[in-house]
Amino acid sequence: MTTTAAPATTPVVGFDQVTKTYGSVRAVDGLSLRLYPGETVALLGPNGAGKSTTLDLLLGLKHADSGTVSLFGTGPREAIVAGRVGAMLQSGGLMDEVTVAELVKLACSLHPRPYRPADVIARAGIAQIADRKVNKLSGGQAQRVRFALATAGDSDLIILDEPTTGMDVSARQAFWATMREQADQGRTVLFATHYLEEADAIADRVLVLHRGRLLADGTAAEIKAKAGARRISFDLEGGIEEGPLRGLPFLTSLDVSGQTVRIQSSDADATVHALYGLGVYPRNLEVAGLGLEQAFVAITEAEEAKQS
């Protein structure tokens, strides 16, 4: 099945100095970014970072106070009317008193470039619940139906807001396998998530928002490197006094659980050298880079510290 992805020189998504405020709260603050065909992009940020507002602006559900939002070189409304965008949002309910199959058939009939309803149902893994009333679905089943509606036609951009909330492990794995197929076919997939392990495993690009501003933009590996810290873990037999450990140089965090010590350090070599200088003998010593979740926390906490 062919797609009509935009040329590589034309951004799928464009934000140019976009600002959106609600009273005294600046939800989006001078945001500028570009997304391109075939990218799978994770949008990360703590609560209140501006993720939902960013997606609402992208879909034309809200309008920027200043700056420009574009899709495929046009306004959001034009791109959406043309069927180039599929969206799966947390907000908004599903129609009650209709079956899943009836709802999917309706979504397909409304799309300018529809797929066959049976194919949409199969791709979303909801064939077993196709005859069930929508208001009788579990949370995870409802999420898969929302995914079916978002992919009812041949869209070039798929926007997903917390897509796997309520799904079990097997459903999440199947969902992301389908999303990889979509990206491999040239579509752009943009998803906001609190499951940072999903962003680490799935996204080839990660955006970190904080108070409406873009703090980081790169691969997961680049985001981890940007945090500038490493993890150190080891075991200490006998009693552990936290006082001397807290005096280790370049320490950014310390956690002691039983005999196990976990440290984050901005200079792991210096921290480990000083550790031996305390006269202790760490066992099972491990030094590793931060995971995406730890890097995300480190980046956002550093930004909070600068603004306090």
CORUR-V108390 format. One record per residue. N is the residue number from 0. D_CENTER is the distance of its C-alpha to the mean C-alpha in Angstrom with 1 decimal. Layout:
N_D_CENTER, N_D_CENTER
This chain:
0_27.3, 1_26.8, 2_24.3, 3_24.9, 4_22.1, 5_22.8, 6_24.7, 7_22.8, 8_24.5, 9_23.1, 10_19.6, 11_17.7, 12_16.1, 13_17.9, 14_17.7, 15_20.9, 16_21.5, 17_20.0, 18_20.9, 19_20.7, 20_22.6, 21_23.6, 22_26.9, 23_26.6, 24_22.8, 25_21.1, 26_17.6, 27_17.0, 28_19.2, 29_20.3, 30_17.0, 31_17.6, 32_15.5, 33_16.0, 34_14.2, 35_16.5, 36_17.4, 37_16.1, 38_12.9, 39_9.6, 40_7.1, 41_3.5, 42_4.0, 43_4.8, 44_8.3, 45_11.0, 46_12.6, 47_14.4, 48_12.4, 49_12.6, 50_9.3, 51_11.3, 52_14.2, 53_12.6, 54_11.7, 55_15.3, 56_16.9, 57_15.5, 58_17.0, 59_20.1, 60_19.9, 61_20.5, 62_22.4, 63_22.1, 64_24.9, 65_25.1, 66_23.7, 67_22.7, 68_19.9, 69_20.5, 70_19.5, 71_21.5, 72_23.9, 73_24.7, 74_23.7, 75_21.0, 76_23.8, 77_25.6, 78_22.7, 79_21.8, 80_25.5, 81_25.8, 82_23.3, 83_20.9, 84_17.8, 85_16.5, 86_14.3, 87_13.2, 88_13.0, 89_13.5, 90_16.6, 91_19.7, 92_21.6, 93_23.1, 94_26.8, 95_29.0, 96_32.2, 97_31.2, 98_30.2, 99_27.0, 100_28.9, 101_30.4, 102_27.1, 103_25.6, 104_29.0, 105_28.8, 106_25.3, 107_26.7, 108_29.9, 109_28.1, 110_26.0, 111_27.9, 112_27.0, 113_26.9, 114_26.5, 115_29.0, 116_28.0, 117_29.0, 118_26.6, 119_23.6, 120_24.6, 121_25.0, 122_21.7, 123_19.8, 124_22.1, 125_23.8, 126_27.3, 127_28.6, 128_27.7, 129_28.6, 130_31.8, 131_30.3, 132_30.2, 133_26.8, 134_27.7, 135_28.5, 136_25.0, 137_23.1, 138_19.6, 139_18.1, 140_20.6, 141_19.7, 142_16.0, 143_17.4, 144_19.8, 145_17.2, 146_15.7, 147_19.3, 148_19.9, 149_16.9, 150_18.5, 151_22.1, 152_22.9, 153_22.6, 154_19.8, 155_18.6, 156_15.2, 157_12.9, 158_10.5, 159_8.7, 160_8.1, 161_7.5, 162_9.3, 163_10.7, 164_12.1, 165_15.7, 166_15.8, 167_17.8, 168_17.2, 169_19.1, 170_17.5, 171_13.9, 172_15.4, 173_17.2, 174_14.3, 175_12.3, 176_15.8, 177_16.3, 178_13.1, 179_14.4, 180_17.7, 181_16.5, 182_15.2, 183_18.4, 184_20.3, 185_19.2, 186_16.6, 187_13.5, 188_10.3, 189_7.6, 190_4.8, 191_3.5, 192_3.7, 193_6.6, 194_7.3, 195_7.0, 196_9.5, 197_7.6, 198_5.4, 199_9.1, 200_10.8, 201_9.3, 202_7.9, 203_11.0, 204_9.6, 205_7.4, 206_7.9, 207_8.8, 208_10.5, 209_13.4, 210_16.1, 211_15.2, 212_15.5, 213_13.6, 214_14.3, 215_12.9, 216_12.2, 217_12.8, 218_12.4, 219_11.2, 220_15.0, 221_15.6, 222_13.2, 223_15.0, 224_18.3, 225_17.7, 226_17.7, 227_21.3, 228_21.9, 229_22.7, 230_23.2, 231_26.8, 232_27.9, 233_31.5, 234_34.0, 235_37.1, 236_40.1, 237_42.0, 238_41.2, 239_38.4, 240_38.9, 241_35.8, 242_37.8, 243_38.5, 244_35.0, 245_33.6, 246_36.0, 247_34.4, 248_33.6, 249_30.1, 250_28.7, 251_25.4, 252_25.1, 253_27.3, 254_27.1, 255_30.3, 256_30.3, 257_33.8, 258_34.8, 259_31.3, 260_30.1, 261_26.6, 262_26.3, 263_24.0, 264_26.0, 265_25.8, 266_28.8, 267_28.9, 268_32.3, 269_34.0, 270_32.6, 271_33.8, 272_37.2, 273_37.7, 274_36.8, 275_39.8, 276_41.8, 277_41.5, 278_43.7, 279_41.3, 280_40.5, 281_36.8, 282_36.4, 283_33.6, 284_32.2, 285_28.7, 286_27.0, 287_23.5, 288_20.6, 289_17.8, 290_14.9, 291_11.4, 292_11.5, 293_14.9, 294_14.2, 295_11.6, 296_14.3, 297_17.0, 298_15.7, 299_15.1, 300_18.4, 301_20.2, 302_19.3, 303_20.5, 304_23.7, 305_24.4, 306_24.3, 307_26.3
